[in-house]
């Protein structure tokens, strides 16, 4: 029976980089279990602490005294050896790494099924440490669709399954299914931990880590009656690209989505929260409420500047308004919508003393009063956002899935940067600039 695991719980990734690991070596019923003591020796020689959890079947192939001697700890097999010690939880929590070598076809199936009928499977279920599995079995078992599916399932769930070697198996058999040599198993298992630690360290370093970013995107629709609306041609693609870019830089992202198609929303990672809205006023409420906790808000939505004063409760009939029966035509009286961006600056929703960094967008065509940049500069000064991304829009520019070019201005209308390329590329450039400015405040 294994003694109750004690000592501090698993530490953070940063701590683990520089210290010897605590490794649970799992053993299951396979003739290759004779190699496990060599694996344990190599791990201990590298300075790691090892505790062995064996299945009952494993002990048909290798003796518990051998495993206990090479690991320096007693060997355990059952969940209920000492219920008071709740070993299945304790072992999983103790481990920095779980390495199962050899893993039989039966063990792979039990792990894939989420079974917890012995200490080894229960440990796999309870641990949050990386789990590396080195299968060993006959070729037919390895190639059987049941095993193939089980291995796929484990890999999908993030377990590392080391592909077996080809070579001599038991008796006169030959083929794939052989347990790799102990040094390769040890190398792959330790490399898994190093790789995951590097990824975790990289994630911890991301420039928007711990920041909350709100992006509004798409185009608002202002109902005229239950079937008609005043809208615009915004696809939401640029705003979605910005949400993806902010997520990639480590932010917690909320996308306030005004009428964006499912095929565009499908580009978002699952971690991005989506708040769907229809009208400008709904967008304003959603943006203000999300911005109350945000470090950054990016207003990429095309907001309708006006809405019908009245919205008909039932479908407006042509013969009552215009068309051939009513030569007078139809009139819709419009009223101005609130300027949401201006409101975010004049009346910040965040009231805990942290100032939210505000980014606006200006889609301009240029006209007889000035070119795209002249309008953009005037708008930057008028709106007062920390950054205003100005882009030229027209028949072939800006809308849908086409390349984009932005000039980014500060609140004084001074040019800060230019970005061009696909919508994803300009989104990356803009969010990186936002991260830089945020860090410099
Ligand atoms: N915007 C807003 N609320 C509105 C209109 C626009 O918050 N009612 C935001 C947009 O999301 C964008 C920025 O303001 O970030 C500029 O939008 P744009 O339509 O270019 O500016 P307008 O202020 O509407 O100016 P104009 O229509 O005169 O160009």
Boltz pocket constraint, residues with backbone or C-beta under 6 A from the ligand:
constraints:
  - pocket:
      binder: B
      contacts: [[A, 280], [A, 299], [A, 300], [A, 301], [A, 302], [A, 303], [A, 304], [A, 305], [A, 337], [A, 338], [A, 339], [A, 340], [A, 341], [A, 342], [A, 359], [A, 360], [A, 361], [A, 362], [A, 363], [A, 364]]
      max_distance: 6.0
